[in-house]
Amino acid sequence: MTATATGSVRTGTVLRHTIEKERPEPVTRSATRRNAAGHDLGPVDLEPTIFGLEPNRAVLHQVVTAQLAASRAGTQSTLTRAEVRGGGAKPFRQKGTGRARQGSSRSPSMSGGGVALGPKPRSYAQRTPKKMVRLALLSALSDRAGIGRIALIDDWKIEEPRTKDAVTILRKLKLSGSVLVVLAHDEVDVERSFANLPEAQTTTFGELSAHDILRADWLLFSDRTLPTAVSDFSGTHVVEEAEPVEKAEKADEPAKAEAPAPAKPRARATKRTKAAAEPDADADASTQDGSEEADADA
């Protein structure tokens, strides 16, 4: 219970983390599906949990800022007064010159001296949780879907790398401005076809980021790369599972012969082993001498 300046009394407390913001439900948006020739194949409903969210601008700003910071090299460096060559002698006497006293010509206050509090090599990377990265990615996709900048193509129809085919596809689809083409990891010919176009940028589905989406005017997906569930995004990348090997194939494989066990290395003779072996040799010699004497007596 706390008293305010006007004398009124307020009971109870409100914690900031207990306030839950009400966000609208995801809406269903659609995109026109076309072929490589530009013919309309009908509308396609986009996944509401991916393309129908209200963009979280605060998270989007924080994640994009972190992505831009992580791309910095951080190799800038300046020399301090201890690293600048020279400056060992006092530049002029202490008194009588009318100037401020100086102990080194490499101090930051003098010409040719070191830099005070200058930049040094460092890392600009910021830690962003995977949930924040995924929320920023979904917010960017929903923002582009909200203004109708999602394009969908059924198949690329590109058999070999040709820039002319990529230009024809963009012209048939009537995509102006910068275009972000989302490809599968094995569509190398398509990626090389768009490589020489300055207005087109290619990326794979696993490398899709919020910063690349916001830079582009259009997002161009294919039937293979169009996301259909939030589970398709695992943080920043998509982990592709290897194809399971069928048990029947394993059964058909001939059993590999077991390799023979490698022979143990021969132990080296040491002084201790030699000493242990010498008494046995003496005992054998004595028994042999005793047997010879017995035969002679007989």
ABEGO torsion letter per residue (X at the ends): XBBBAAGBBBBEBBBAAABBBBBBBBBBBBBBBBBAAGBBAEBBBBBAAAAABBBBAAAAAAAAAAAAAAABAGABBBBBAAABBEGABBABBABGAGBBBBABAABAABBGBBBBGBBBBBBABBBBBAAAAAAAAAAAAAAAAAAGABBBBABAGBABBBAAAAAAAAAAAGBBEBBBBBBBAABAAAAAAAAABAABBBBBAAABBAAAAAABABBBBBAAABBABAAABBEABBBBBBBBBBAAAAAABBBBBBBBBBBBBBBBBBAAAAAAAAAAAAAAAAAAAAAAAAAAAX
